[in-house]
């Protein structure tokens, strides 16, 4: 495996909180899969690349930016694939950031240079644009055949149907879901104990988060909460904010993303709750790197972020790291929204498409998911593997809340057209203004929605 830098500046390896990428491309049902099976293409069966035919693949990925553990995990998976397929080599191009916009920039640059990448780790917020915006994502039903896709979903540990749909756009399968996370509340058990709180009973509602954060701040001097739903640690993408909004019964957009719902009463009320957390001093405005540093130094009690942060927060020896599911609004169950990514094929030649499919099958195998889950913290999308991860390791224990939330997962709402990232940033800017600049939620969201609506391309 060779590792290459993408365009733009290089981020520090510890830049970990995944704030960028992963959306539902269309609200598909089982009928979309049956229609896919009737498409033309190599449906009679997939033909692997002959062992004596040399193929070089390029993969665009942001995974090396998540954490040192994620970088080494990807390198190990690729080494294993190359050992099993000595005729296929893989070069990784890293992006400049973990966002869908950064991935899009690398793809566009390569396309302009006439060197189309073969496999792209597509954030689900950019998949619609990757498939329909002229960037060349292949309809997998055409490229490898419906029978190959059906085989991918199956095996001893199959993908749940709801997760299969995450790689679809307009009823066609453009990508295979790969690494997925939900918003998790990580916390420093020692700070809870010092404040007279029981770390075995973490807060389950936002009101309890606020009360515990203020109690910890008063007793220990440590800050209470950094939250990927508000402020600098959102990194300008809105998957985590969407989870908070949906948990209050709100909405961000219509199913196709063309009509925004940022001024709906339940949406405004959810953002106002984030404002209450900030105004009270319970929640602080930290960048992702600052969040990690403060947490590891014992100066921050709680972090709501992607479960992919687990590996970077776990093995430091300065605290007992614990975690729980996304806080709720009172008795209303929380609604976890996924971040994460899927693997799309952009190869234009049949042989590279076939080699790319073999690579994707390897990266989504049972063995690969066991490695990804235990070494990084992502949930295994072959969810029955959760019963086969062992019980002794801290990594396995910490992964349980993420897996538990998958049964009520709602996919990250994407926005159509090339300005999807700017739309996300406008929402995040409005939320930050409410949380940390004392702006009223209704007026901040109304102004942001007006700007964002003009950027959306149907």
Buried (B, 14 or more C-beta within 10 A) or exposed (E): BEBEBBEEEEBEBBBBBBBBBBBBBBEBEEEBBEBBEEBEBBBEEBEEBEEEEEBEBBBBBBBBBBBEBBBBBBBBBBEBBBEEBEEBBBBBBBBBBBBBBBBBBBBBBBBEEEEBBBBBBBBBBBBBBBBBBEBBBBBBBBBBBBBBBBBBBEEEBBBBEBBBBBBBBBBBBBBBBBBBBBBBBBBBBBBBEBBEBEBEEBBBBBBBBBBBBBBBBEBBEBBBBBBBBBBBBBBBBBBBBBBBBBBBBBBBBEEBBBEBBBBBEBBBBBBBBBBBBBBBBBBBBBBBBBBBBBBBEBBBBBBBBBBBBBBBBBEEEEBEBBBBBBBBBEEEEBBBBBBBBBBBBBBEEEEBBBBBBBBBBBBBBBEBBBBBBBBBBBBBBBBBBBEEBEEEEEBBBBBBBBBBBBEEBBBBBBBBBBBBBBBBBBBBBBBBBBBBEEBBBBBBBBBBBEEBBEBBEE
